C-alpha cells in the first residue's frame, strides 16, 4: 500500500502562509484535507474533487475566522510518499 500526502500552502495577499495537509485514509476510502491554522477538515473519495472543495472553502473559512480571505494562492505539492505494510 502507498500513502501519499500532499501539503498545500495557502498564501494570502499579506504573504501569510497557511498549511493544509491532504492525506489518504485507506480504511475509510477517502482523502482528507486538514488545517489547524484555518481551521479546516474536509473529505471526499476523489482527490481531484477534494482539491476543488479546498479551493472553494478556503476563502470562506479564512473570512469566518477573521483572516483575509481574498487574494490567496493555493499550491498543491506532494510532500511525503510512504510504502506501508498491509494491516493484519
C-alpha positions in Angstrom: 0.0 0.0 0.0 1.3 3.5 -0.8 0.5 6.5 1.4 0.7 9.8 -0.4 0.4 13.1 1.5 0.0 16.5 -0.1 0.8 19.7 1.6 -0.9 22.8 0.3 0.4 26.2 1.1 -2.3 28.9 1.1 -0.5 32.3 0.8 -2.7 35.4 1.1 -2.0 39.0 -0.1 -0.2 39.8 3.1 2.2 36.9 2.4 0.8 34.9 5.3 1.0 31.2 4.7 -1.4 28.6 5.9 -0.7 24.8 5.6 -3.4 22.4 4.5 -2.5 18.7 4.6 -4.2 16.2 2.2 -3.9 12.6 3.1 -5.5 9.3 2.2 -7.5 7.2 4.7 -7.4 3.8 3.0 -9.7 2.2 5.7 -12.5 4.8 5.1 -11.5 5.1 1.4 -11.5 8.9 1.4 -9.0 11.7 1.0 -8.9 14.1 3.9 -7.9 17.8 4.0 -6.9 19.2 7.4 -5.6 22.5 8.6 -5.3 23.7 12.2 -4.5 27.2 11.1 -7.6 28.0 9.0 -9.3 25.6 10.6 -10.5 23.1 8.1 -11.4 19.4 7.9 -12.9 18.2 4.6 -13.1 14.7 2.9 -14.0 13.2 -0.4 -13.4 9.9 -2.2 -11.8 11.7 -5.1 -8.5 13.7 -4.7 -9.4 16.0 -7.6 -12.8 16.9 -6.1 -11.3 17.3 -2.7 -8.8 19.8 -4.1 -11.7 21.7 -5.7 -13.5 21.7 -2.3 -10.4 23.1 -0.6 -10.2 25.9 -3.2 -13.8 26.8 -2.7 -13.9 26.5 1.1 -10.6 28.3 1.9 -11.6 31.9 1.4 -14.9 31.4 3.3 -13.2 29.7 6.2 -10.5 32.4 6.3 -13.1 35.1 6.5 -15.2 33.3 9.1 -12.1 33.1 11.3 -11.2 36.8 10.9 -8.4 36.2 8.4 -8.0 37.8 5.0 -9.9 35.6 2.5 -9.1 37.2 -0.8 -6.1 37.3 -3.0 -4.7 33.9 -1.9 -2.8 31.3 -3.9 -3.0 27.5 -3.3 0.0 25.4 -4.3 -0.6 21.6 -4.1 2.6 19.6 -3.8 3.4 16.0 -2.9 5.4 16.2 0.3 5.5 12.6 1.5 5.2 9.2 -0.1 5.4 6.1 2.1 5.0 2.4 1.3 3.1 0.8 4.2 2.8 -2.8 5.1 -0.8 -4.2 4.8 -2.8 -4.4 8.1 -3.1 -7.9 9.6 
